[in-house]
Amino acid sequence: MSDRVGDLSPQQKEGLIQVTEMPPQRKTWHCMVKGLILGCLFTGFLLLLYSYAIAPLQVTMDKVPARCSSPPTLPANIPKGSCWPKMDIVFMKTHKTASSTLLNILFRFGQKHKLKFAFPSGYNDFNYPSFFKRSLVHNYRPGDCFNIICNHMRFHYSEVHSLVAPNATFITVLRDPARLFESSFHYFGMVVPFTWKLTGRDKLAKFLQDPTRYYNPQGFNAYYLHNLLFFDLGYDNELDPRSPQVAEHILEVEQRFHLVMLQEYFDESLVLLKELLCWELEDILYFKLNARRASAVPRLSGELYRRATAWNQLDALLYRHFNASFWRKVEAFGRERMAREVASLRRENERMRRICIDGEHAVDAKDIEKPSLQPWQAMGAKTILGYNLKKGISHQYGQLCRKMVTPDIQYMTELGVNLWVTKLWWYIRKLLHI
């Protein structure tokens, strides 16, 4: 063989080298595909096993129209007529709207006041994208009441309302639909099979040139890429925007939710939330969680922004309505007062950043020192940032600092939730490098 190679011309040798180098590349691609397929199959098996495990309980609960009957939770020693902190809260956690940051705020408040959370069992959401059922709550028994419900779900008002006090406060967060679509496309695209047909460097731009060419409403995980807010809130995300049902659904959201926050005005939203719930400034302090690396956040151009908005027209109508109502609330609160309170919140957040955060900024996943502070990453990429804590934080701030940077999955574990399905999937992904 060596004699034959020696007789080849330089061009032939180069061609031979290229041929011999190709199999490893093909092997790497095959390994990635194999790992993804195995991971999906195993996840499907786990979800099937999980659904069988909870099925008998669901059947039993559906026959019992039980609802929460306990009075609202009130703190002790509050003078009559005074404002007291509200502790019965439903947070409808929408996707890609800074909701993980608000979740951390609710976890800290609930833990501080020893409140009762309604948590899912085995997983970190309530069997999303199926509609919420009270039987999905861990260890639920008819008549049980909870103070806080805040994990991802597809909203079902009557089921949720049956678990909390009659005057519980309902809140949610919306985001500019074009920006949300861009974020969702990059975060969830890997698990939406119809996106695999897209070619070229900028798959999002390719999709928005002609969405109907690629989109399949019956496709696996398709809801992530079309009117996701409408879907999360429990409505049909494929409705004709001209349908009178759209306006009816938007009015229903307005009637059911006491505050609809806006991701773009997160600090102003938190000030309104503090006022609504009669909380203290320390209750709404935060560090931004589940944020993406700047280089992984391409901004939509004017034309792509317009196309993304048009593609998510139901969400655009929803957002337009609550953007207007949000600023009416700000006017009622007082713009000067709002400016003062936002400035105060930002000063305190910055002070906590100097106290808690090593380097005073978020870092890439590979640079996070403690596994307990590693955020959940999207399939196929590690673009979600996290934090390292400073060494030698004083006892006064140690616990608060740690809680403020703890990702939601690890925080739920700390609160006693058994996330065996989520953790098993985490280990499988780590093993398969997906």
C-alpha positions as CSV (number, residue, x, y, z in Angstrom):
1,M,0.0,0.0,0.0
2,S,2.8,2.4,0.9
3,D,4.5,1.8,-2.5
4,R,1.3,2.6,-4.3
5,V,0.8,5.9,-2.3
6,G,4.4,6.8,-3.1
7,D,3.7,6.5,-6.8
8,L,0.7,9.0,-6.6
9,S,1.0,12.6,-7.8
10,P,0.8,15.5,-5.2
11,Q,-2.8,16.3,-6.3
12,Q,-3.8,12.6,-6.0
13,K,-2.3,12.4,-2.5
14,E,-4.2,15.6,-1.4
15,G,-7.4,14.0,-2.7
16,L,-6.7,10.8,-0.8
17,I,-6.1,12.8,2.4
18,Q,-9.4,14.6,2.0
19,V,-11.3,11.3,1.5
20,T,-9.7,9.8,4.5
21,E,-10.6,12.8,6.6
22,M,-14.3,12.8,5.7
23,P,-15.5,9.7,7.8
24,P,-14.7,11.3,11.2
25,Q,-16.8,14.4,10.2
26,R,-19.7,12.1,9.1
27,K,-19.2,10.1,12.3
28,T,-19.5,13.2,14.4
29,W,-22.7,14.3,12.6
30,H,-24.1,10.8,12.9
31,C,-23.3,10.7,16.7
32,M,-25.1,14.1,17.2
33,V,-28.2,12.8,15.3
34,K,-28.1,9.5,17.2
35,G,-27.7,11.3,20.5
36,L,-30.6,13.6,19.7
37,I,-32.9,10.8,18.6
38,L,-32.0,8.6,21.6
39,G,-32.6,11.6,23.9
40,C,-36.0,12.3,22.4
41,L,-37.0,8.7,22.6
42,F,-35.9,8.4,26.2
43,T,-37.7,11.6,27.1
44,G,-40.9,10.3,25.4
45,F,-40.6,7.1,27.4
46,L,-40.2,9.1,30.7
47,L,-43.2,11.3,29.9
48,L,-45.3,8.2,29.0
49,L,-44.2,6.6,32.3
50,Y,-45.0,9.8,34.2
51,S,-48.5,10.1,32.6
52,Y,-49.3,6.5,33.5
53,A,-48.2,7.2,37.1
54,I,-50.5,10.2,37.5
55,A,-53.4,9.0,35.4
56,P,-55.4,7.3,38.2
57,L,-55.1,10.3,40.3
58,Q,-56.4,12.6,37.5
59,V,-59.5,10.4,37.0
60,T,-60.3,10.5,40.6
61,M,-59.9,14.3,40.9
62,D,-61.9,15.1,37.9
63,K,-65.0,13.6,39.6
64,V,-64.6,15.8,42.6
65,P,-65.4,19.5,42.1
66,A,-63.6,20.5,45.2
67,R,-62.3,24.0,45.6
68,C,-60.2,25.8,48.1
69,S,-62.3,27.2,51.0
70,S,-59.7,28.6,53.4
71,P,-59.6,32.4,54.1
72,P,-56.8,34.4,52.6
73,T,-53.5,34.3,54.4
74,L,-52.9,37.3,56.6
75,P,-49.7,38.1,58.6
76,A,-50.0,38.5,62.3
77,N,-50.1,41.8,64.3
78,I,-51.2,44.1,61.4
79,P,-53.1,47.1,62.7
80,K,-56.7,47.4,61.5
81,G,-57.0,49.4,58.4
82,S,-53.4,49.1,57.5
83,C,-52.0,47.8,54.3
84,W,-50.8,44.2,54.7
85,P,-48.7,42.1,52.4
86,K,-50.8,39.9,50.1
87,M,-49.6,36.3,50.2
88,D,-52.1,34.4,47.9
89,I,-50.7,34.8,44.4
90,V,-51.1,33.1,41.0
91,F,-48.3,33.9,38.6
92,M,-49.1,32.7,35.1
93,K,-45.5,32.1,34.0
94,T,-45.2,32.8,30.3
95,H,-42.2,31.8,28.2
96,K,-39.2,34.1,27.4
97,T,-40.6,37.1,29.3
98,A,-38.1,37.5,32.2
99,S,-40.5,35.1,34.1
100,S,-37.6,33.2,35.7
101,T,-36.5,36.4,37.4
102,L,-40.0,37.0,38.8
103,L,-40.2,33.3,39.8
104,N,-37.1,33.8,41.9
105,I,-38.7,36.8,43.6
106,L,-41.8,34.7,44.4
107,F,-39.7,31.8,45.7
108,R,-37.8,34.1,48.1
109,F,-41.0,35.7,49.3
110,G,-42.8,32.4,49.9
111,Q,-39.8,30.9,51.6
112,K,-39.4,33.9,53.9
113,H,-43.1,33.8,55.0
114,K,-43.3,30.0,55.0
115,L,-46.1,30.0,52.4
116,K,-47.5,26.9,50.7
117,F,-46.6,26.4,47.1
118,A,-48.5,24.3,44.6
119,F,-45.6,22.5,42.8
120,P,-45.7,19.9,40.0
121,S,-44.5,16.4,40.7
122,G,-41.3,15.0,39.1
123,Y,-41.0,17.8,36.6
124,N,-40.5,21.6,36.7
125,D,-43.8,22.4,34.9
126,F,-47.4,21.3,35.1
127,N,-47.3,18.9,32.2
128,Y,-47.0,21.7,29.6
129,P,-48.3,22.0,26.9
130,S,-51.4,20.2,28.3
131,F,-53.9,22.3,30.1
132,F,-53.4,22.7,33.8
133,K,-55.2,20.3,36.1
134,R,-55.3,20.5,39.9
135,S,-54.5,16.8,40.0
136,L,-51.0,17.6,38.6
137,V,-50.1,19.4,41.9
138,H,-47.8,17.3,44.0
139,N,-49.7,15.5,46.8
140,Y,-52.9,17.3,46.0
141,R,-56.1,16.2,47.9
142,P,-59.6,17.6,47.3
143,G,-60.1,20.9,49.2
144,D,-56.3,21.7,49.5
145,C,-55.5,25.3,49.4
146,F,-52.2,27.0,48.3
147,N,-50.7,30.4,48.7
148,I,-48.6,30.5,45.5
149,I,-48.8,28.9,42.1
150,C,-46.1,30.0,39.7
151,N,-44.6,27.2,37.5
152,H,-45.0,27.0,33.7
153,M,-48.5,25.7,32.7
154,R,-51.0,26.1,29.9
155,F,-53.5,28.2,31.8
156,H,-56.9,26.8,32.8
157,Y,-58.6,29.5,35.0
158,S,-61.2,27.4,36.8
159,E,-58.7,24.7,37.7
160,V,-56.2,27.2,39.0
161,H,-58.7,29.3,40.8
162,S,-60.0,26.2,42.7
163,L,-56.6,25.9,44.5
164,V,-56.3,29.4,45.9
165,A,-58.3,31.8,48.2
166,P,-61.2,33.6,46.4
167,N,-59.4,36.9,46.5
168,A,-56.0,35.6,45.4
169,T,-54.0,38.0,43.2
170,F,-53.4,36.9,39.6
171,I,-50.4,38.3,37.6
172,T,-48.6,37.6,34.4
173,V,-45.9,39.0,32.1
174,L,-46.1,39.9,28.4
175,R,-43.3,40.8,25.9
176,D,-43.2,42.5,22.5
177,P,-44.3,39.6,20.3
178,A,-41.5,40.1,17.7
179,R,-38.8,40.1,20.3
180,L,-40.4,37.1,22.1
181,F,-40.6,35.2,18.8
182,E,-36.9,35.9,18.1
183,S,-36.0,34.7,21.6
184,S,-38.2,31.6,21.4
185,F,-37.0,30.7,17.9
186,H,-33.3,30.6,19.0
187,Y,-34.1,28.9,22.4
188,F,-36.6,26.3,21.3
189,G,-35.8,26.0,17.6
190,M,-33.7,22.8,18.1
191,V,-36.8,21.0,19.4
192,V,-39.2,22.2,16.7
193,P,-38.6,19.7,13.9
194,F,-40.0,21.8,11.0
195,T,-37.1,24.3,11.6
196,W,-34.7,21.5,10.7
197,K,-35.7,22.0,7.0
198,L,-34.4,25.6,7.1
199,T,-31.1,26.2,5.3
200,G,-28.6,29.1,5.4
201,R,-26.9,30.9,8.2
202,D,-29.9,33.0,9.3
203,K,-32.7,30.5,9.8
204,L,-34.9,33.0,11.5
205,A,-34.8,35.4,8.5
206,K,-35.4,32.4,6.1
207,F,-38.5,31.4,8.1
208,L,-39.9,34.9,8.2
209,Q,-39.6,35.2,4.4
210,D,-42.5,32.8,4.1
211,P,-43.6,31.3,7.5
212,T,-46.5,29.3,6.0
213,R,-44.1,27.4,3.8
214,Y,-42.4,25.8,6.8
215,Y,-44.9,26.0,9.7
216,N,-47.1,23.1,10.5
217,P,-49.7,23.8,13.3
218,Q,-49.9,20.1,14.0
219,G,-46.1,19.8,14.2
220,F,-44.3,18.8,17.3
221,N,-43.7,21.8,19.6
222,A,-45.0,24.1,16.9
223,Y,-46.8,26.4,19.4
224,Y,-43.4,27.7,20.5
225,L,-43.1,29.6,17.2
226,H,-46.6,31.1,16.7
227,N,-48.5,33.3,19.1
228,L,-46.9,31.7,22.2
229,L,-48.4,34.2,24.6
230,F,-51.9,33.4,23.4
231,F,-51.2,29.7,23.7
232,D,-49.7,29.9,27.2
233,L,-52.8,31.8,28.4
234,G,-54.9,28.9,27.3
235,Y,-56.3,30.1,24.0
236,D,-56.2,28.9,20.4
237,N,-53.0,30.3,18.9
238,E,-54.2,29.5,15.4
239,L,-57.4,31.8,15.6
240,D,-58.0,34.1,12.7
241,P,-57.0,37.6,14.1
242,R,-60.2,39.0,12.7
243,S,-62.3,36.6,14.8
244,P,-64.5,38.3,17.5
245,Q,-63.2,35.6,19.8
246,V,-59.8,37.4,19.9
247,A,-61.2,40.5,21.5
248,E,-63.3,38.3,23.9
249,H,-60.2,36.5,25.0
250,I,-58.3,39.7,25.6
251,L,-61.1,41.1,27.7
252,E,-61.2,37.8,29.7
253,V,-57.5,38.2,30.5
254,E,-58.1,41.7,31.6
255,Q,-61.0,40.6,33.9
256,R,-59.0,37.7,35.4
257,F,-55.6,39.3,36.0
258,H,-55.0,42.0,38.5
259,L,-51.7,43.1,36.9
260,V,-50.3,42.3,33.5
261,M,-46.6,43.2,33.6
262,L,-44.4,44.1,30.6
263,Q,-40.9,42.6,30.2
264,E,-39.6,45.8,28.5
265,Y,-40.6,47.8,31.5
266,F,-39.7,45.2,34.1
267,D,-38.7,47.7,36.9
268,E,-41.8,49.8,36.4
269,S,-43.8,46.5,36.5
270,L,-42.2,45.5,39.8
271,V,-43.0,48.8,41.3
272,L,-46.7,48.4,40.4
273,L,-46.5,44.8,41.7
274,K,-45.1,46.0,45.0
275,E,-47.9,48.6,45.3
276,L,-50.6,46.0,44.4
277,L,-49.3,43.4,46.9
278,C,-48.3,45.9,49.6
279,W,-44.7,44.5,49.7
280,E,-41.5,46.1,50.7
281,L,-38.6,47.2,48.4
282,E,-36.5,44.3,49.6
283,D,-39.1,41.8,48.4
284,I,-38.6,42.8,44.8
285,L,-34.9,43.0,44.5
286,Y,-33.4,40.9,41.7
287,F,-30.6,39.9,39.5
288,K,-31.6,39.1,35.9
289,L,-31.8,35.3,35.5
290,N,-31.9,33.1,32.4
291,A,-30.6,35.9,30.2
292,R,-28.7,35.1,27.0
293,R,-25.2,36.0,26.1
294,A,-25.2,39.3,24.1
295,S,-23.6,37.7,21.0
296,A,-26.4,35.2,21.0
297,V,-29.1,37.9,20.9
298,P,-29.3,39.1,17.3
299,R,-31.6,42.1,17.0
300,L,-34.4,42.0,14.4
301,S,-34.1,44.5,11.6
302,G,-37.0,46.8,10.7
303,E,-38.4,44.5,8.0
304,L,-37.9,41.3,10.0
305,Y,-39.4,42.9,13.1
306,R,-42.5,43.8,11.0
307,R,-42.7,40.3,9.6
308,A,-42.3,38.7,13.1
309,T,-45.1,41.0,14.4
310,A,-47.4,40.1,11.5
311,W,-46.7,36.4,12.0
312,N,-47.7,36.6,15.7
313,Q,-50.7,38.9,15.1
314,L,-52.7,37.5,18.0
315,D,-49.9,38.2,20.5
316,A,-49.5,41.6,18.9
317,L,-53.2,42.5,19.6
318,L,-52.9,41.2,23.1
319,Y,-49.7,43.1,23.8
320,R,-51.1,46.3,22.3
321,H,-54.1,46.2,24.6
322,F,-52.0,45.6,27.7
323,N,-49.3,48.1,26.8
324,A,-52.0,50.7,26.8
325,S,-53.5,49.6,30.1
326,F,-50.1,49.4,31.7
327,W,-49.4,53.0,31.0
328,R,-52.8,54.0,32.4
329,K,-51.8,52.3,35.6
330,V,-48.5,54.2,35.6
331,E,-50.4,57.5,35.1
332,A,-52.7,56.6,38.0
333,F,-49.7,55.7,40.1
334,G,-48.0,59.0,39.2
335,R,-45.1,59.3,36.8
336,E,-42.8,61.3,39.1
337,R,-43.5,58.8,41.9
338,M,-42.8,56.0,39.5
339,A,-39.5,57.5,38.5
340,R,-38.4,57.9,42.1
341,E,-39.4,54.3,43.0
342,V,-37.7,52.8,39.9
343,A,-34.5,54.8,40.7
344,S,-34.6,53.4,44.3
345,L,-35.1,49.9,43.1
346,R,-32.1,50.2,40.7
347,R,-29.9,51.6,43.4
348,E,-30.6,48.7,45.7
349,N,-30.1,46.2,42.9
350,E,-26.8,47.8,42.1
351,R,-25.8,47.7,45.8
352,M,-26.7,44.0,46.0
353,R,-24.7,43.4,42.9
354,R,-21.6,45.0,44.5
355,I,-22.1,42.9,47.6
356,C,-22.9,39.6,46.0
357,I,-21.6,39.1,42.5
358,D,-18.0,38.3,41.7
359,G,-16.9,40.7,39.0
360,E,-20.3,42.4,39.4
361,H,-21.6,40.8,36.1
362,A,-23.1,37.6,34.7
363,V,-20.7,35.0,33.1
364,D,-20.9,32.3,30.5
365,A,-22.0,28.8,31.6
366,K,-18.4,27.4,31.3
367,D,-17.2,30.1,33.8
368,I,-19.7,29.3,36.5
369,E,-17.8,27.7,39.3
370,K,-20.6,26.0,41.3
371,P,-22.8,23.3,39.7
372,S,-25.6,24.5,41.9
373,L,-25.6,27.8,40.1
374,Q,-25.6,26.4,36.6
375,P,-28.8,27.5,34.7
376,W,-30.7,25.1,32.4
377,Q,-29.5,25.5,28.8
378,A,-31.3,25.2,25.5
379,M,-30.7,22.1,23.3
380,G,-27.5,22.4,21.3
381,A,-26.1,25.6,22.8
382,K,-24.9,27.1,26.1
383,T,-25.9,30.7,25.7
384,I,-27.7,31.2,29.1
385,L,-25.6,33.2,31.5
386,G,-25.2,32.7,35.3
387,Y,-23.3,34.1,38.2
388,N,-20.4,33.5,40.6
389,L,-20.7,34.7,44.1
390,K,-18.0,36.7,45.8
391,K,-15.9,35.0,48.4
392,G,-16.3,36.0,52.0
393,I,-19.8,37.7,51.8
394,S,-20.9,38.8,55.2
395,H,-23.3,36.6,57.2
396,Q,-25.9,39.4,56.9
397,Y,-26.1,39.0,53.1
398,G,-24.8,35.5,52.5
399,Q,-28.2,33.7,52.2
400,L,-29.9,36.4,50.3
401,C,-27.1,36.6,47.8
402,R,-27.1,32.9,47.2
403,K,-30.9,32.8,46.8
404,M,-30.9,35.7,44.3
405,V,-28.6,33.9,41.9
406,T,-30.0,30.4,42.3
407,P,-31.7,29.1,39.1
408,D,-35.3,28.0,39.4
409,I,-34.7,24.2,39.1
410,Q,-32.1,24.2,41.9
411,Y,-34.3,26.6,44.0
412,M,-37.3,24.2,43.6
413,T,-35.1,21.4,44.8
414,E,-34.2,23.5,47.8
415,L,-37.9,24.0,48.5
416,G,-38.4,20.3,48.6
417,V,-39.7,19.5,45.1
418,N,-38.7,16.1,43.7
419,L,-37.7,16.9,40.1
420,W,-36.6,13.3,39.2
421,V,-37.7,13.5,35.5
422,T,-36.0,16.9,35.0
423,K,-32.8,15.8,36.6
424,L,-32.7,12.5,34.8
425,W,-33.1,14.4,31.5
426,W,-30.3,16.8,32.6
427,Y,-27.9,13.9,33.2
428,I,-28.8,12.2,29.9
429,R,-28.2,15.5,28.0
430,K,-24.9,15.9,29.7
431,L,-23.9,12.3,28.8
432,L,-24.9,12.7,25.2
433,H,-23.6,16.2,24.9
434,I,-26.8,17.7,23.6
